[in-house]
């Protein structure tokens, strides 16, 4: 259990909740029901052995947090998971009710298996995830990368069709279509394609794929996009 302030809330609660569920106990020294609830929360959450964490917020000293939760009375308890409020209650509760509240924040056995498979990150484990969740975006993108790296481009492209397009999926798909090339090889090919992009649609498509392989952060990408625009327009 730790005390959280307006200044530390973002890191200690919102960011931390992306790793483990965090229970926020909003209280004040003058609140008698808060004094009864506090030890129950500590006991029940302590029994989870780290699967849920407890933080306490003195609303008299940290009005910004109280305002963000729109607190009208205390004790008020919020369960935060993945940066969002998963559940909440207001007022004193008995141990059984608190235990049920905490149980609702714990990952299910299925969630734990999924987490373990994603953490393993092997081809086999990711394929197991997709057997249960065919359009799981993280598993799809990570497995597609493995397919590309092992030369199975067609499998990667077919797999990526399961999920919405994003900058990351475009990058992986472009790698699958263009092969594993060094930057020098990519730039050489871009220079060659520039000569025919105006009249050859397939050349334009390959040119764009190669820019996606370079990625938006690469300074050459902007340079060659400008060259492409000049050639076409």
C-alpha positions, 0 to 999 in steps of 0.5 A: 500500500502506498500514498498517492498524490496529485503529482504521482497519480499518473505514474503510480496509478494509470501507468501502473494499472497497465501492468497490474490492477490498482485499487484507489482508496479515496479517504480523509482523516475526518471520515470514520467509515474510511477508517473502518474500510481501510484495513479491510481493503489492505487485508483482502488485497494483501491476500492476492499476493501482488496480483492487485495493488492498493493506493490511498489518496487523501482527498483533502491534500489532493483535490485534483484527484478527487475532482477527476473522479467527481467525488461527492462522498467518501470512502470511494474506491475505484478499480483501475485496469489498463488505465481505465476505471473497471469498477467502483463503489462508494461507502463502507463495505464488509469483507465479503463485499470487498473480496467480491469487488477485488475478485472482479479485478483479477484476471481470469484463468483464460486471461492468465494463459493468454498473457503467458503465451504472449510473453513467451512470444514464440511462433507456436505460442502466438499460433495458440493465441490465434486459435482462440482469438483469430483477430488478436491484433498483437498476436497477428502482428508479432506472428506476421513479423516472424513469418516475414523473417523466416521467408514466409511472406505469403503467410504473413500477408494472409495473416495481416488481413485479419486485422485493421491496417495500421502503420505497423501492419503496413510496414510488415506487409511492405517487408513481406512484399519487397523482401529483406533489403538493406537501406542502400539496396532500397535507395538504389531500387527507389532511384530506379523506380523513379524513372518509370513511376509516372507510367507504371502503376506496379512501379508506384506500388513497389515504390510506396512499399519500399517507403513503408519499409524505410518507415516514417521516421527515416529521413530518406522517406520524406525525401523520396516522397517528395521525389515521387510527387515531382515525378507524378505531378 
